[in-house]
Amino acid sequence: MAIANTKRYRITNPNGADHATVVAVLPKGTNINAYLKDATQRFDWKAWEEMKASQNKIRVGQQKQKRK
């Protein structure tokens, strides 16, 4: 079940290499650019990069067998 009135915004790391998605509910009349600028500065990019690097990709399902 989704939360009503949410919008996804894409923020960019200050070094310009990575992107993250922020899901927010903003009141009418809010300056979206100012909000995204503040969110980019407050976002914990170091923890996000560490989490992204620590994800191990596990293949689920039948593995291909090598022929001998």
C-alpha positions as CSV (number, residue, x, y, z in Angstrom):
1,M,0.0,0.0,0.0
2,A,1.5,3.3,-1.0
3,I,1.5,6.6,0.9
4,A,-0.8,9.1,-0.6
5,N,0.6,12.4,-2.1
6,T,4.2,11.3,-2.2
7,K,6.5,12.3,-4.9
8,R,10.0,11.1,-5.8
9,Y,12.8,13.5,-6.2
10,R,16.2,12.7,-7.5
11,I,19.1,14.3,-5.7
12,T,22.7,14.4,-7.0
13,N,25.8,13.9,-4.8
14,P,27.9,17.1,-4.6
15,N,30.7,15.4,-6.5
16,G,28.2,14.7,-9.3
17,A,28.9,11.0,-9.5
18,D,25.9,9.4,-7.7
19,H,22.2,9.9,-7.5
20,A,19.8,9.1,-4.7
21,T,16.0,9.2,-4.6
22,V,14.1,11.1,-1.9
23,V,10.4,10.4,-1.4
24,A,8.6,13.3,0.2
25,V,5.2,14.9,0.8
26,L,5.6,18.7,0.3
27,P,2.9,21.2,1.2
28,K,1.5,23.4,-1.6
29,G,3.5,26.5,-2.3
30,T,6.8,25.0,-1.1
31,N,9.9,26.0,-3.1
32,I,10.9,22.6,-4.4
33,N,14.4,23.7,-5.6
34,A,15.2,25.0,-2.1
35,Y,14.0,21.8,-0.5
36,L,16.1,19.6,-2.8
37,K,19.2,21.8,-2.3
38,D,18.7,21.5,1.5
39,A,18.1,17.7,1.2
40,T,21.2,17.3,-0.8
41,Q,23.3,19.0,1.8
42,R,21.8,17.1,4.7
43,F,21.8,13.7,3.1
44,D,24.4,11.3,4.5
45,W,26.3,10.5,1.3
46,K,29.1,8.6,3.1
47,A,26.7,6.1,4.7
48,W,24.7,5.8,1.5
49,E,27.9,5.0,-0.5
50,E,29.0,2.4,2.1
51,M,25.6,0.8,2.1
52,K,25.6,0.7,-1.7
53,A,29.1,-0.9,-1.7
54,S,28.2,-3.5,0.9
55,Q,25.2,-4.9,-1.0
56,N,26.0,-8.4,-2.2
57,K,24.2,-9.5,-5.3
58,I,22.9,-13.0,-4.8
59,R,21.5,-14.8,-7.8
60,V,18.3,-16.6,-7.0
61,G,17.1,-19.5,-9.2
62,Q,18.7,-22.2,-11.2
63,Q,22.3,-21.8,-12.0
64,K,23.7,-22.7,-15.4
65,Q,25.8,-25.8,-15.4
66,K,29.2,-25.9,-17.1
67,R,29.6,-28.6,-19.7
68,K,32.6,-30.9,-19.2
